[in-house]
Amino acid sequence: MSGPGVRSLPDLWEMERTLRREGFALVCGADEAGRGPLAGPVCAAAVILPEDCVLPGLNDSKKLTEKKREALFPLIREKAVSYGIAFASVEEIEQRNILAAALLAMDRAIGQLDPQPELALIDGNTVKGISVPARSVVHGDALCASIAAASVLAKVTRDRLMLALAEQYPQYGFERHKGYGTKEHYAALEKYGPSPVHRPSFLRKFYAQR
């Protein structure tokens, strides 16, 4: 569909095609999930997709329903040339700051890839701490297929971990909000205080306002 006032969707594969024409045969995309929550680690994934890959409905994980992400998760792992999934812990988030921890998790995920990529496309505006040649791509999860695929792997993996943590710490309702700062979550913090998986630096403002 085209015409005045109709906005066409971005071609998620154009970036990889352009890089292949430039001579990069192995390009990975890397993204993270969980920079914003008050609890839990940050998760990252890195994915190398083959040239002829077909992933119906692939998009930025934030734009997909949970059902669609769950459907894409095994498909991406099956079709990828290679993929890696890694975490940076709450302790590392506290020691480094959330951005540095997210980049650490992405670098760990890239380190799992076999073969290693010639170039890594990193969602965001910095590649600091990435061990392989890398380029940052702002809004990459909406513009680049391999970053979008990485965003799905990271989001599904982190959500599953938060479901496991919900069983360990049932009073916080992690299964519903995945650690984000919802009204329910803040009410639980008010009542029970923080758990060992909460990020103290993310709670300072909340406790300062009490």
C-alpha positions as CSV (number, residue, x, y, z in Angstrom):
1,M,0.0,0.0,0.0
2,S,1.4,3.4,-0.9
3,G,0.3,6.9,-1.7
4,P,0.0,10.3,0.0
5,G,-0.2,10.0,3.7
6,V,0.7,6.3,3.8
7,R,3.9,5.6,5.7
8,S,5.8,2.6,4.4
9,L,7.4,0.3,6.9
10,P,11.2,0.3,7.1
11,D,13.0,-2.5,5.3
12,L,14.6,-4.4,8.1
13,W,17.0,-6.2,5.8
14,E,18.4,-3.1,3.9
15,M,21.2,-2.5,6.4
16,E,22.5,-6.0,6.3
17,R,22.3,-6.1,2.5
18,T,24.2,-2.8,2.3
19,L,27.0,-4.1,4.6
20,R,27.3,-7.3,2.6
21,R,27.8,-5.2,-0.6
22,E,30.5,-3.4,1.4
23,G,32.2,-6.8,2.0
24,F,31.0,-7.7,5.5
25,A,30.0,-11.4,5.2
26,L,29.3,-11.9,8.9
27,V,27.3,-9.2,10.6
28,C,25.6,-9.6,14.0
29,G,23.0,-7.5,15.7
30,A,23.0,-7.0,19.4
31,D,20.4,-5.5,21.8
32,E,19.4,-5.7,25.4
33,A,16.3,-5.9,27.5
34,G,15.8,-4.6,31.0
35,R,17.5,-1.3,31.3
36,G,14.5,0.3,32.9
37,P,13.2,-2.1,35.6
38,L,13.8,-1.7,39.3
39,A,14.7,-5.3,39.7
40,G,16.5,-8.1,38.0
41,P,19.6,-8.3,35.7
42,V,19.9,-6.8,32.3
43,C,19.8,-9.4,29.5
44,A,21.4,-9.1,26.0
45,A,21.5,-11.1,22.9
46,A,23.5,-11.1,19.7
47,V,22.4,-12.8,16.4
48,I,23.9,-13.5,13.0
49,L,21.2,-14.1,10.5
50,P,21.7,-15.8,7.1
51,E,21.2,-13.9,3.9
52,D,18.1,-15.7,2.8
53,C,16.5,-15.8,6.3
54,V,12.7,-15.5,6.5
55,L,11.2,-14.5,9.9
56,P,7.5,-13.6,9.4
57,G,6.4,-10.6,11.6
58,L,9.9,-9.8,12.9
59,N,10.0,-6.4,14.5
60,D,11.3,-4.5,17.5
61,S,10.3,-6.7,20.4
62,K,8.6,-3.8,22.1
63,K,6.2,-3.6,19.2
64,L,5.3,-7.3,19.3
65,T,2.8,-9.1,21.6
66,E,4.1,-11.6,24.1
67,K,2.6,-14.4,22.0
68,K,4.4,-13.2,18.8
69,R,7.7,-12.9,20.6
70,E,7.3,-16.4,22.0
71,A,6.6,-17.7,18.5
72,L,9.6,-16.0,17.0
73,F,12.0,-17.0,19.8
74,P,12.6,-20.7,18.7
75,L,12.4,-19.6,15.0
76,I,15.2,-17.1,15.4
77,R,17.4,-19.6,17.3
78,E,16.7,-22.3,14.6
79,K,17.5,-20.1,11.6
80,A,20.4,-18.0,13.0
81,V,23.9,-18.8,11.8
82,S,24.8,-18.2,15.5
83,Y,23.3,-16.5,18.5
84,G,24.4,-15.7,22.1
85,I,22.4,-14.7,25.2
86,A,24.0,-13.2,28.3
87,F,23.3,-11.2,31.4
88,A,24.9,-8.5,33.5
89,S,23.9,-9.0,37.2
90,V,22.3,-6.5,39.6
91,E,25.7,-6.2,41.3
92,E,27.3,-5.3,38.0
93,I,24.6,-2.7,37.3
94,E,25.3,-1.2,40.7
95,Q,29.1,-1.2,40.2
96,R,29.2,0.1,36.6
97,N,25.8,1.9,35.9
98,I,23.0,0.5,33.7
99,L,24.4,1.6,30.3
100,A,27.8,0.1,31.0
101,A,26.2,-3.1,32.3
102,A,24.0,-3.4,29.2
103,L,27.0,-3.0,27.0
104,L,28.9,-5.6,29.1
105,A,26.0,-8.1,28.6
106,M,26.0,-7.4,24.8
107,D,29.7,-7.9,24.6
108,R,29.3,-11.2,26.5
109,A,26.5,-12.3,24.1
110,I,28.7,-11.4,21.1
111,G,31.6,-13.4,22.6
112,Q,29.4,-16.5,22.4
113,L,29.0,-16.3,18.7
114,D,30.7,-18.9,16.5
115,P,31.8,-17.8,14.0
116,Q,32.7,-14.4,15.4
117,P,31.2,-11.5,13.4
118,E,33.3,-9.2,11.3
119,L,31.1,-6.3,12.4
120,A,28.6,-5.9,15.3
121,L,25.6,-3.6,15.0
122,I,24.8,-2.3,18.5
123,D,21.4,-0.8,19.3
124,G,21.8,2.6,20.8
125,N,24.3,5.4,20.4
126,T,27.6,4.0,21.8
127,V,29.8,0.9,21.3
128,K,32.0,1.5,24.3
129,G,33.3,-1.8,25.7
130,I,32.4,-3.9,22.6
131,S,35.4,-6.2,21.9
132,V,34.8,-6.6,18.1
133,P,34.6,-4.0,15.4
134,A,31.2,-2.3,16.0
135,R,28.8,0.4,14.8
136,S,26.0,1.9,16.9
137,V,22.5,2.1,15.3
138,V,20.0,4.4,17.0
139,H,16.6,2.7,17.1
140,G,18.3,-0.3,15.6
141,D,15.7,-2.7,16.8
142,A,13.2,-1.0,14.5
143,L,15.6,-0.6,11.6
144,C,17.8,-3.7,11.4
145,A,16.7,-7.4,11.2
146,S,19.5,-8.9,13.2
147,I,19.1,-6.3,16.0
148,A,15.3,-6.9,16.0
149,A,16.0,-10.6,16.3
150,A,18.4,-10.0,19.2
151,S,15.8,-7.8,20.9
152,V,13.3,-10.7,20.8
153,L,15.8,-13.2,22.2
154,A,16.8,-10.8,25.0
155,K,13.2,-9.8,25.9
156,V,11.8,-13.4,26.0
157,T,14.8,-14.6,28.0
158,R,14.6,-11.8,30.5
159,D,10.8,-12.2,30.9
160,R,11.2,-15.9,31.6
161,L,13.8,-15.2,34.2
162,M,11.5,-12.7,35.9
163,L,8.8,-15.4,36.0
164,A,11.3,-17.6,37.8
165,L,12.1,-14.8,40.2
166,A,8.4,-14.3,40.8
167,E,8.3,-17.8,42.3
168,Q,11.2,-16.9,44.5
169,Y,9.8,-13.5,45.6
170,P,6.0,-13.8,45.1
171,Q,5.2,-10.7,47.1
172,Y,6.4,-8.3,44.4
173,G,4.3,-9.5,41.4
174,F,7.3,-9.8,39.0
175,E,5.2,-12.2,36.8
176,R,2.9,-9.2,35.9
177,H,5.3,-6.3,35.6
178,K,8.7,-8.0,35.0
179,G,10.3,-5.7,37.5
180,Y,9.2,-2.3,36.0
181,G,8.1,0.5,38.3
182,T,4.4,0.0,38.2
183,K,2.0,1.2,40.9
184,E,1.6,-2.4,42.2
185,H,5.4,-2.8,42.3
186,Y,5.9,0.4,44.3
187,A,3.1,-0.6,46.7
188,A,4.9,-4.0,47.3
189,L,8.2,-2.1,47.9
190,E,6.4,0.1,50.4
191,K,5.1,-2.9,52.3
192,Y,8.0,-5.4,52.1
193,G,11.1,-3.4,51.3
194,P,13.5,-4.4,48.6
195,S,14.6,-7.9,47.8
196,P,18.1,-9.1,47.0
197,V,17.3,-8.8,43.2
198,H,16.2,-5.1,43.4
199,R,18.6,-2.5,42.1
200,P,19.4,-0.1,45.0
201,S,20.4,2.8,42.8
202,F,17.0,2.6,41.0
203,L,15.2,2.9,44.3
204,R,17.0,5.9,45.7
205,K,14.5,8.4,44.3
206,F,11.5,6.3,45.6
207,Y,12.9,6.1,49.1
208,A,13.9,9.8,49.1
209,Q,10.3,10.8,48.4
210,R,8.9,8.7,51.1
